[in-house]
Amino acid sequence: MPIHVVTDLRAEVPSHLKKVPIPQLNRSSAVLGTCVKGKVIKKYPLVSLEEDDYVLKTVIQEHEDQLSLPPGSTSINAILFGPLAKEFSKTVNQGDLVVMAGFVVGRSPTAQKDGLHPCNLQLAGVDACIYVYPSSSTGSSTSTISALTPVPSAETTKPKYTYVALKDLKAGMIVNIYGVVTFFKQPFRTKGTDYCSTLKITDQSDIKLGCTIFSEKLEDHPQIYKIGDIVRLHRVKAQFFNGSINMVSTLGFSVVTFDGTVGSPMVPRTCSRSFHFSDEDRHTVERLRAWAASQSALPSMSSALLSSVRPRMYFDLTCQLLAKAVMDSSCTLLRVWDGTRCAEPLLNVSVEPEALEGSTAITGGRDNLVANVLAYDNHVEVARGLKPGSYLRIYNLHAISQSGDTPPGSGTGHLSFHLHGGTAYGRGIRVLPEDSPDLQELKRTLESLRSDPNDSSLVEVWCTPPESFDSDPENIATELTCDHTLSFVPLACVKKATPPEGFHVRAQLRSYQPERLHQALKLHCPECRTLQDVPDEETVSVLFQEALRGTESSREAWAHTRHLDSSDPGRKISLHLPSYGEKGNDELIFVEGATLEEVCRLSEGQRGMIPVKSSDRKLTLLDLSTPVLIHGSKRLYGCKRCSQVKWLEPEPEERGELNDRSIAEMLGVKLLQYVFLLKLELEDGSGSLDALLWKDAESFFCVPASDAAANQKMQDQIKQTMDRFSPPGGSLERPWLDLCLRSYTVEESGQQTVCYQIFNTVTRGAEHSSQL
């Protein structure tokens, strides 16, 4: 066989093979009696050319220590042909260690594009062979790691990485490195499909070099917040550029970033779900932190507070976003604050209220608290994706003095802040996570201002929705039905209040769940208070089919029986007619041996059909996962916990008027109730919160949940209502909603969570539309 899976390496690998490092390969290399050993880092799909003719491409990376290798690329393409390619596709997995022999060294046509070795390995015919050491065995058995090199002792099963000091880098090496960031640019889109980010790093050797990262995904780029952060780069390639060594990302590149402040938490910033970080790595980061703190030559951060900004300054601003608005295709307005008052008067940028997302209320002595930032050109895409309330760091912001709304004769300009286009000097925007150490001082400052009881102007900034309380009543899409005399309060105040408490709020709907509204229909047991999904059509249909297979042929126990032909000539549907109700449309019928579709069809025009099955010459209900009563598209379900299903008697006593409750009592079933359950994300400019629409949902929509479960038109009516509240596509033209909220606490796993629920609220016009 051309591929050998190695179980006993020393016996399997021919002793005459001589290992050649991948960087040493060239087109004139002698290949007879040589082999190459490496790890499979990329395996492409098998390509079938014609019958029994295949080709497969894979990438292997040199297995030896990078520092002991000669200069040159350590990763190379290997092209396999014929049966060897087919067997490789079945046998070898990414991560396996392979030894390749019997190859031909050719020129790689993709070397310029993929940055790999300028040659490739071509394997075909009887001379080619591959020895495979599966990754599962190499990780657990030291005896199968290599027969061509000394067997290392296994200190741990976790992977280990070798890191190279920046002074030891040579062109062509693919290495792992650590460094302290001295300069960086946020990722920007290239002319192709990739994003590109650049940074400069240094280490204790005092060598400074640039790094360029290309990736289609923004999350794969370094999450650098400030100069002094520490990065760990895996699988970067050293190459000469403009007379000096620079690093470029290669296949398999990954990066982890750490805060560079001495004593800060060792929290990695990475998009990878799993990565290796040992005590040795921790010590490396700590040593770099301590070294960087002692280096006065390292560039300092250019951050500044609004209170210290002067005209013509360029600075980095750490702030919170209050509101944003699209000015035109090349400019987006961001309104931000950092808790300090600017010493210079600030320019007021006029925006139409409907175009602004977030809070605009600034009054009484707070005119210099909120800064207007205009983001231009390539920064517009990032700016439009920001959410009010998020924390930002804006790099290389320019303070410009303008006379836009300066009083005549004052001689004083007003400051505006411009984030110019391009990425020069690291210009850009970064969203900071709320737990970032860099935000703790900012958050304390903002919180102290919010909690100042003597500062009524700041309450308006954070607690009053823009123009919402004074809106034209015709633009309010809901109305309150309660007798509360509560005043309207902003959501920010609701979130600060201690539950339980009631509120009147005016807010807009940002989003809702579930988006597929038929999933908002639930089944609720008022006795045990369980809540469950409505069984889907396919599941119920399968349960009916299973009942068909268990149906008995004898039914003499029933006095009133009809046999109807089904679509299957070998099967009969039995209708049992006990003395329930009057004959005709009020007749209750037990049906056995029918499919779900047949029961629904037969139930049209009847009081209802009860699906049953035979057991010991008696009839009983099907599994309670199926409906206990069907009337056309209307279906009633029973609670498995609370029901005590009875045997059905052939001649029951006469009963009074039939209704759902009496039928359920006769069957020994505790009926489940149809209810709506939606989670609404509300916002009003002061903040946002999630509120449940549940117990009062039927009155909110003016649609009974049981009717909506059986009536598609009513479901469409609810969908139209929600689309009006939260238009598809994220339209800014959303109506305001007057809502009555209640706060309460729920204890789960020993922790208490504050929740909010909507009560005593109806949709305007819903009552009329439900009668159409």
C-alpha positions, 0 to 999 in steps of 0.5 A: 500500500502507498500509505502506511499508518504507523503503529510501530515506527522503528519497524515500519520506516525504512532505515535507508531514508534520509530526512531533508528539512523543508527549507533546504529543498530546491528543484535540483535537490537529490530525492532518491533515498530522502524523505520529508517529515511534517505536520498536515496543516491543510488538507484540500478536498479530493478532486476526481478528474475521470474514472480512477484518476484523482488529485489532492493538494495538502500543505505540510509544515516542518516538524523540527524546531524552527530555530535549528532550521536553515533560512527559508519557508518551512511549509510546502504544498504537496500534490498527490495523484491517482490512487495515492490521492484517494487513499490519502483523502480517506486515511489522513486527517489535518493535524496528522504527522506524515513522512513523505518519500518517493516525491519529485520537487517541482515549481510551485505556481502559487508561491507568490499568492500563498507565501509558501515554499517556492517548490512543491512535492509531487507524489505519484506512482509506485515509488511514492509512499507516505507514513502516517502518524495519526494525531490521536496517537502522537498526542498519547504515545511517545513511542510513535512520535518519530523514528527518525529523531530521538524520542522526546520525554512526554512531560505533558499532553498539552501542546508546546510552542517555541517562541523566537526573540525578535533579534533572532529572526531570519528571512523565510522563517515561520515562527511564533513571537511575543512583542510589546505594541509600539504602534497599530492600525485598526483593521481596514478593508483592502481592495480584495476580500481581506481586511488588513491590520498593521502594527509595530512591536518590540521586545527586550532585545530592543529590536522593532519590526512591523507586522502585517495581518490579512484575514477576511474576518475582523475577529481574526485580527489583533484586538489591540486597545492601546500602545503597550498592549502585548501580542502573541503571534503564531505562525508569522513569516519573516521576510525582507521589506525595504531593507529590514525584517517584517512579519506577515501572517501565513496559513494557520495564523492566530493571535492573542492580545493582553493588556500591557499594564503591570498588575492588570488581569491576565485576560486574553483577547482572542476569538479562538474558543480554545488556545494554549496558555501555560505558566510559561506564557504567563511569565513571558507576559509578566516579564514583558509588562515589567520591561515595557514599564521601565522603558521611557523610550516607548511611545506614550499614549496620546489619550486625553479627557474632553476637559483638557482638549484644546483646538487643533489637538490630535488625541485618543478619546475613551468615551461612551456613545450616547447617540448617532445619526447618518449625515450622508454617505460619507459622514456619520455623527457620534455624540459621546461623553467621558464625564468631563466638561470641555473648557471650550464651547462645543459646536451644536450639530443640527440633526433631524430628531427622526434621524437620531438613534439615542439620547439628544437631551442636553439642558441647563449648564451641560452644553459642554458635556457631550461632544459631536464627533464626525466620522468620515469616509472609511470610518462610516461603516464602523460608526454606523454599526455602533450601538448607543450605550457602548464604550469606545476608544476613538484614535487620532481624533482632531479638535477643530475650532469652527464658527458654525453657531458662534454668537456674532461678535463673540470672537470665540470658535466652537469645537467640533471633533473630526475623525478624518478618513484613512488610517494614518497615525492609527486613526480609527474606532474600537469598541471596548468590552465593558469589563475592560480595565481601561474603562473602570475609571470612566465608568466610576466618573459617569456613575458618580455624575448620574447619581448626583441628586442635585444635577437635574440636567444630567437626569434629563441626559440619561433618563428622558427619551428624546421627544417621546413624552411630548409626542403627538398622541396620534403617533403612539401605537398603544394605549394603557388600560390600567387605573394607575396614576403613575407618571411616565418614567424613562427606562434608565429609572426603571432599571434603577428601581428596586422590584417589585414596582410598577411603571408607565413608560414610553419606548420603542421596540428595537427587536423581539423574539421569537421572530417566527411568531408561530413559535410564540404560541405556547401551552400552559398548565394553570395547575402545575404552571408548566410551559411547553411548546405546541407540538409540531405537525410532523411529530403529531402525525408520526404519533398517529401513525404509531397508534395505527399499528397498535389498533386492535381489530375487535371493538365489540365493547362499543354499542355504536360503531360505524366503519368508514373506508379509508384511503387504504382499502385494507384499513377501516376507520372506526367512529364510536358514537356514545350518548354525548350531546345531541345528534348533529353538529353537537355530537361528540365522536371517538375515532380510532384507526385514522391518520391526523389528516383524516381526523381533521377532515372528519371533524369538520362540522362536528362538535369534535373528534377524540382520537383513541386506541384499543387496549384490552378491549377497551378504548383510551386516549392516545399519548398526551403529546397528541391532541385530546380533542380535534375540531378542524384546525382547533386542537386541545392538549392535556397536561401530562403531569396533572391528567389522570386519563380514564378508560372510556365507557361505552354508555356513559351517563347523560351529561349536560351541555358539552364544553371543553371543560366537561369533555376534559373532566369526562376524559380525566384530562387537565387541559393546557391553555394556549398562551402567547410568550414574547420577549420585547427589547425596548429602548427610549434613548435613556437605555434599553431593557427586555420585557415579557409579553405574556399574561396580557398578550391576548388583550394586547393583540385583541386576539385569543391565543387559542383562536390564533393557533387555529387561524392563520389570518389571526397569526398574520394580523399579529405579524403585521402588528409587530412589523409596524412596531419594529419594521423589517430592515431596521427602519428608523420610522418606529412608533412609540409605545405607551406601556405599563410595566411591572418589575419582579425577581426570579430566583434561579440557581441561588441567584436573583434576576430582575425581570419585567412584564407588560400589563394593561396595554392594548394595541390601538386599532387591534380590536377593530382589525380582529373583527374583520 
